[in-house]
Amino acid sequence: MERPYILINFAISADGKIGTSSKGPSRFTAPADLERLLSIRERADAILVGRGTLEADEMSMTIPPERHPEKQPLRFVISRSGKFDPSHKVFQTTGGAIHLVVTEASAQVEDIKGTTLHRCSLEEFLSVAKNELGVTNLLCEGGGSLVKDLFALDAVDEINLTIAGHSLIGGKAAPTITGFPGDFLPASRAFQISHFEPTADGELFATWTR
Ligand SMILES: NC(=O)c1ccc[n+]([C@@H]2O[C@H](COP(=O)([O-])OP(=O)(O)OC[C@H]3O[C@@H](n4cnc5c(N)ncnc54)[C@H](OP(=O)(O)O)[C@@H]3O)[C@@H](O)[C@H]2O)c1
């Protein structure tokens, strides 16, 4: 499959959870976590999220102008249902061009001004991103359901984690980077550590690459 280099970035608890059972917004564990997210965004030509994360985290998917970014990454949001909320913050914020990806052929999708709609699978869209939209580095910021599908396609090259070892997150439906507990990947994947950085906040940044 022709596709961009794909990075993921998550903050996780000591027991590997990326959010709570209520699917509420994920809060940055510490200011350094936000700083790291923004510096990873600066490496990306495009950011990809699932509709669940876009909504839970009220994302604008941009780099703040005060960082004087050389460019704003393209913004990709994927959905099976196509139920995008046109009043969502992302559609009201200046930033990279917005591409909506809807994978369910029968989904009814409202036309949202200023966006481009792609009707294809996740796998097909990765090829479109590379070959038609010129994306070399693609940062996926979640959520777990989407990243699980990327791992299932064997399409993740780099894992960035902020490990918040000070917290455990309870609840049967608290998601992980491969979806919900018990919703297993079809096969194992192997990475090696390439960066390891304890932070002053008592957390740990680490990167693993293929
Ligand atoms: N700790 C962190 O760093 C971090 C990062 C990101 C997210 N989170 C948390 O994770 C939770 C959200 O998790 P989630 O699993 O619901 O998020 P998600 O993967 O963003 O959202 C799931 C939705 O995205 C769409 N989707 C996902 N994979 C798809 C695919 N392969 N093809 C087409 N559409 C796809 C579907 O949308 P439709 O329903 O429209 O069909 C699906 O219902 C939130 O609580 C958020 O705060 C935490």
The ligand as an ORCA input file, in Angstrom:
! r2SCAN-3c Opt
* xyz 0 1
  N      -5.106     10.414     25.621
  C      -4.986     10.774     24.372
  O      -3.877     11.135     23.929
  C      -6.182     10.724     23.448
  C      -6.041     10.979     22.080
  C      -7.167     10.877     21.258
  C      -8.398     10.541     21.796
  N      -8.504     10.311     23.130
  C      -9.808      9.951     23.731
  O     -10.367      8.834     23.070
  C     -11.803      8.940     23.139
  C     -12.400      8.769     21.742
  O     -12.152      7.444     21.356
  P     -12.861      6.780     20.093
  O     -12.315      5.417     19.955
  O     -14.331      7.021     20.143
  O     -12.289      7.757     18.993
  P     -12.216      7.812     17.419
  O     -11.481      6.656     16.859
  O     -11.722      9.159     17.137
  O     -13.735      7.840     17.003
  C     -14.469      6.778     16.635
  C     -15.272      7.261     15.449
  O     -14.392      7.705     14.423
  C     -14.796      7.185     13.173
  N     -13.842      6.147     12.765
  C     -12.885      5.537     13.527
  N     -12.193      4.656     12.773
  C     -12.713      4.701     11.537
  C     -12.428      4.020     10.318
  N     -11.468      3.086     10.237
  N     -13.154      4.310      9.233
  C     -14.130      5.236      9.293
  N     -14.466      5.923     10.415
  C     -13.753      5.653     11.516
  C     -16.197      6.610     13.412
  O     -17.068      7.745     13.293
  P     -18.653      7.687     13.051
  O     -19.259      7.399     14.381
  O     -18.983      9.042     12.564
  O     -18.926      6.623     12.043
  C     -16.090      6.129     14.850
  O     -17.336      6.013     15.512
  C     -12.121     10.303     23.712
  O     -12.418     10.168     25.084
  C     -10.814     11.057     23.535
  O     -10.654     12.065     24.515
  C      -7.434     10.399     23.960
*
